[in-house]
Amino acid sequence: MEYSDLRQVAVEARRSVESQPVGTHADEIETSVMLYISPEVVRMEQAVPELAADRPGGLTRDPSGNGVYSASGAWGDPTLATAEKGRIVIEAMVREIVARINSLG
């Protein structure tokens, strides 16, 4: 079965626009993507950097819990997000996914 792991799609495009030191959730890249595809749902006035050290386990809002603690629920720096960065990432994702589909047949 063939599938696209979205964490592995458009990696070079993400690296070309990303400036945050760490991040994976509601971060610079995810927020940029949302600013491009659905800006009306993004509340940039609530964006804050959450740059805690990476630790084993998932993202947690419990300061004594296992994993990466984030008071806001983000991990990364959403304040760096722009719709233009989102456009670059989304267009690269679409190109790569279409190329993968075309290679199947």
C-alpha positions in Angstrom: 0.0 0.0 0.0 1.4 3.4 -1.0 0.7 6.5 1.2 2.2 9.9 1.8 3.6 10.7 5.2 2.9 14.4 5.5 5.8 14.8 7.8 8.0 13.7 4.9 6.4 15.8 2.1 7.8 19.2 1.1 10.6 18.9 3.6 12.9 21.1 1.5 10.2 23.7 1.0 9.6 23.8 4.8 13.3 24.1 5.5 13.6 26.9 3.0 11.1 29.1 4.8 11.4 28.0 8.4 13.3 30.2 10.9 12.2 28.8 14.2 14.7 26.7 16.2 12.2 24.0 17.1 8.6 23.2 16.4 6.1 20.7 15.2 2.6 21.7 16.3 0.8 25.1 15.8 4.2 26.3 15.0 5.6 28.6 12.3 4.9 26.1 9.5 1.5 24.8 10.5 0.3 28.3 11.2 1.7 29.6 7.9 -0.2 26.8 6.1 -3.4 27.8 7.9 -2.8 31.5 7.1 -2.7 30.4 3.4 -5.6 28.0 3.2 -8.0 29.3 5.9 -6.8 32.6 7.3 -10.2 33.4 9.0 -9.6 30.6 11.6 -6.1 31.9 12.6 -5.9 34.2 15.7 -2.4 35.6 15.4 -3.1 37.9 18.4 -3.0 34.7 20.5 0.2 33.4 18.9 3.1 33.0 21.3 6.5 31.3 21.0 6.7 28.0 22.8 10.3 26.8 22.5 10.7 24.3 25.3 13.4 21.7 24.9 12.5 18.5 23.0 11.9 15.6 25.4 10.6 12.1 24.9 6.8 11.9 24.8 4.1 13.9 23.2 3.1 17.6 23.6 1.5 18.3 27.0 -0.1 21.2 28.7 0.6 19.7 32.1 3.8 21.3 33.5 4.6 18.1 35.5 3.6 15.7 32.7 5.8 13.6 30.5 6.8 15.1 27.2 7.2 18.6 25.8 5.4 21.2 28.0 3.5 23.9 26.2 1.1 26.3 28.1 -0.5 27.4 24.8 -0.6 24.0 23.1 1.9 25.1 20.4 5.4 23.9 20.1 7.5 26.3 17.9 7.1 29.9 17.1 3.8 30.7 15.3 4.6 34.5 15.5 6.9 33.9 12.5 4.1 32.6 10.3 3.1 34.2 7.1 0.6 33.2 4.3 3.5 33.4 1.8 5.4 30.7 3.7 2.2 28.6 3.8 1.8 29.1 0.0 5.3 27.8 -0.6 4.8 24.7 1.6 1.4 23.9 0.2 2.4 24.2 -3.4 5.4 22.0 -2.8 3.2 19.4 -1.0 0.7 19.3 -3.9 3.5 18.9 -6.5 5.1 16.1 -4.5 1.8 14.2 -3.9 0.7 14.6 -7.5 4.1 13.3 -8.7 3.8 10.3 -6.3 0.3 9.6 -7.7 1.5 9.8 -11.3 4.3 7.4 -10.5 1.8 4.7 -9.5 0.3 4.3 -12.9 
